[in-house]
Amino acid sequence: QLLWREIGAQDWAEGWKQYFSAFQIGNSLVVKPSWEEGAFPNSAVVTLDPGMAFGTGTHGTTRLCLEFIAARHEAGAGIRHILDVGTGSGILAIAALALGAERAVACDIDPVAVETTWANAAINGFEKSIEATLEPLDKIPGSFDLVVANILAEENVRLASQLCTRVAPGGYLVLSGILAEKVDFVTHTFNARFAASPTVNYAGEWACIEYRRSP
């Protein structure tokens, strides 16, 4: 049975703002929308508005990645170079830069995501420190002390070789976008590529898998 009703004129652009407000990650990072004012002493602030590209930081998969980045910073071992695969809004790359990273490469297959990442980087003053690109992973040179891939489990597995070869000695590979029921499916592919077992963190039905490459 289908039901319908008329809805009066709505200011949708303003209406969704009630669902997104500033939130803290760890002790060192705050993500906030542009319309929200306030002081956040002792925290790096990332300004980010919801848009067409995925990633405001509130979803469990993104939040787990943000928590990893903040934790490294708070442990005195912040990220210097980050490769953000499936960047969406660019939030992970921008957060790393806000916490002191020197360089970020953010790649995605969606042109809207790349445009959004450039825009968000500019809002936060990092347009000179980030490269947002549609280039496929195998065309991106260099190695990084953090490679983060917040994509589907199947895509993480498909890109396993390319992801692992981008991790610098002593660096980290963080895999997210993974349903808890698919953790074994992912680790079955990646475990043989690392000397140590991964750390797995959960947020509801989602998982984030952290590997470290030997120095």
N, C-alpha and C positions, 0 to 999 in steps of 0.2 A: 504494500500500500504506500502510495506516494502522497505526501502532504506538502502544501506550499502556503506561503503567506508573504505579504508585502512587508518590506522593511524600510523604514523611513531613512532619509538621508543621514549618512554616518560620515564622520571624519576618520576614515580608517587609518590614515597616516598618523593621526594622533592617538587613536584608540588603543593600538597595540603597545604603546609606550608603558602602560600600566603593568605589563607583564615582564618588563626587563629593567632591572635596576643594578646598581653597582654591587659587586661581590668580591670577596677576598679569597686569594689563593695562597695558602701557607701564611707566612708572616711578612712576605716581601712583595707581593703582587696584588694589584687591584685591577679589575676589568670593569669599566663603566661606560654607559651611553653618553653621547655628547651633550644631552640636555640636562644631565644631572650634575649639580654643583656639589662642592664639598671638599674638605681637606683630608688627605690621606697620608699623614706623616709616616716617614720611615718605609713607605711602600712605593715601588715603581707603578705608574698608572698607565694602563692601555685604554685608550678611548676607542670604542667600537660600537657601531650601531647595527642592529639587525638589517639584513639585506637579502638579496637573492642568492648569495653564495653561503654555503654551510659554514657555521662556526661562530657562535657568540661566546662560547666557553661554558655555557650552562649544560650542554649535553654531556652525559657521563663519559663518553669516549674522549671528548676534547678536554674536559676537566681533568681527567687522569693524566693526560699529557702535560697540561699546564702545571699540575702538582709535581710532576717529575722535574720540569724545568725550574720551578721555584725551589724545590728541595736541593737541587745541585747548587744553585746560587747560595742558599742559606748554609750549605755545608762548606762554603768557601771554595767550591770547585765548579764555578759557573761555566756555561757554554761559550766557546769562542766562535766556532763556525757551525751553523746549523743548516741542514738540508731538510726542508719540509715538503714531503711528498703527499700530494692530494691536499694542497694548502687551503682550499675553500676561501675563507675570508682573509687568510694570512695571519690569523690570531696567534698561532704557535711561533711562527718566525718573528713576529712583532714583539711578542712577550719575551722571547730570548734576547732580542735587541734591547728592549727596555731594561732588562736585568744585566746588561753589560756585554752582550755578544758583539763581536766586531763585524761579522758578515753573515748574511742569511741568503740562501737560495730557496725560492718557493716555486714549486712546479705543480701544474694541474693540467688536465685535459680539457677543462672548460674555460673558454675565453672570458666568460663573466667572472669566474673566480680570479683569473689573473688581473683583470681590470679592477676588481674590488680590492685585491691585495695591494696593488699600486696606490689606490685611493686611501686605504686605511694606513698604509705606511706613511703617506704624505701627511695625513692628519696627525700622526704621532711623531713626525719629524725624522723619519728613518728612510726617506726615499733614496738617499745616497748610500745606504748600507745594505739595501736589499735588491735582489734580482728576482723578479716574478716572471715566469716563463712558461710557454706551452711546449718547450722542448721535451722530448721523451727522456726518461731517466737515463737510458744508455748513451745519450748525447751530452749529459751534464758532466763536466770534468771535475777532478779534484776529489779530496777526501775531507771528511767532516768529523768533529768530535761528537756531534749528535746528528743522527739520521732518524727522523720521526716520520712514520707513515700511518696516518689516521684514515685508513681506507678499509674496504671489506676484507674479511679473512681470505677469501679466494684470491683477491688481488695481491695481498701480502705474499701469499705462497707463489703466485705466478711471477712476482718480481723478486723473489728471494735472492737470487744470485746478484742482481744489480744492486739491491739494497745493501747486502753484506759487503760488497766490494767498495762501497762509498764510505764505510766506517773506518776512521783513522785508528791506528794502534792506540789502545787504551780508551777508545771512544765507545759510545753507546748507540744501540739500535733500539728504538721504542716503537712497538707495533700496537696499533689500537684500531678501533672500528670493528672489534671482534666480539661476537656473541660468546658468552661464557661456555656454551655447549660446543664451541669450535676451537677452544684453546688447544686441545690435544691435536687437532687437525693441523694447526699452525706450528706448534712446537715440534711435531714430528718432522717437519721440513727444516726448521731452523736449528734444532739442538745440535746436530752434527757439525754445524758451521762455527760453533763457539765452544771454548774449553769449559766454561762454567754454565751451570743451569740458570735459567732465567728467573727473574722475579715477576710474579703475576699479581696484579692488583685488580680489584673489582669495584664496579659502581653499578649496583643493581644487576641487570642481565648482561652487562658489558664488561669486557676485560681489556687490560692493557698489559703487554708482555715486554719486559725490559731485559735486553742482553748487553753484556759488556765484552768488547774484544780485548784480548790479551795485549798488554803494552808491547 
